[in-house]
Amino acid sequence: MYLLNLLRHFGQQHEVSAALAVENSLMIERVRELGVPFRTYSLSYRGVSSVSRQLAEWHRQCPFDVIHANGRRSQLFGSWLQRRTGLPMVGADADS
């Protein structure tokens, strides 16, 4: 719900997009309903380096200003992307 609320709020005044876990079909459906552009990636631990390269390429093609990552796995992928791009990252551990 947190991500959906952020997308709704910031989407009213800014261009927003999302990278979503392909494993989370419910979130994909909800973001699609909002009309927010998104890309999906597998959050397999074996694919961290590959996915971070894909996300960095997305950033080069369509620059964005911040990485938002909630949950441990998303934060792992976000931190790799942060190292590649130098972007600020915000978020929280979903278990906190």
N, C-alpha and C positions, 0 to 999 in steps of 0.2 A: 504493500500500500504506500510505503514511503516514496518509492520511485515514481509511482503513478501520480502522487500528489505533487512532487517536484516537476514532473513533465507538464502537468496541467498548469501549474502556477507560472513557471518560467516560459512555457510555450505561448502564453498570452502576450509576452513582451519581447521574446527572443526566439531565434531559430534554434530548435532543439532536435536532437536525434539520440538514438540509443543503440548500444551494443548489448545484445541479450543472449543469455545461455540457451542454446538450442534445446537443452534438456528441460527448460521451463516453459512448456507449451501454454500454460495459463497466463503467464506474464506476456508472452508473445501475443496472445489473443487480446489481452487488455490494452496493450500498447497500440496494436493495430486498430482497435476501436477508437482510440484517441486520435488517430490519424497522424501519429508521430512516425517519421521515417526511422527505420531501424535496420540493423544487420544482425545476423545470428552467428554465434561461434560456439564450438564445443568447449566446455570447461574441463576437459580431461587433463589431469596433471601431466601426462606425457606430452601434451601439445602446447605447453606454456610458451616456449620459445617461438614456435611457429605462429601461434595465435597472436602473440605480442607483435611479431613482424607484420602480420596482416592488419592489426589495429593501427600500427604506426603508418603503414601505407595508406590506410583510410584517412588518417590525420593529414598526411601530405596532400591527398586529393581533395579533401573537404575539411579544412582546418577547424578545430574546435579548441575551446579555451580551458576546459577543466575535465578531469577524470573523476567521476563519482563511482565509488565501489562500496557496496554493502555486503558484508559477509566475508569470511576468510578466503574462500576460493576466488571470489571477485577481486579482493584486495591483492592477492598474489598476482593475478593477471594485470591488474592496474599498476602495481609497483613495477613490473617489467616494462609496461608501456611508459610509465613515468621516466624510467631510466633511459628509454630510447628517445623520448621527446622533450623532457625537461618540464612537462606540464605539471601544474599543481594537482594533487589528488586529495579528495575529501571523501569521507564515508565513515562507517562504523562497523564493528563486528556485530553481526546479526544476533550473536549469542549473548551480547552484553545487555 
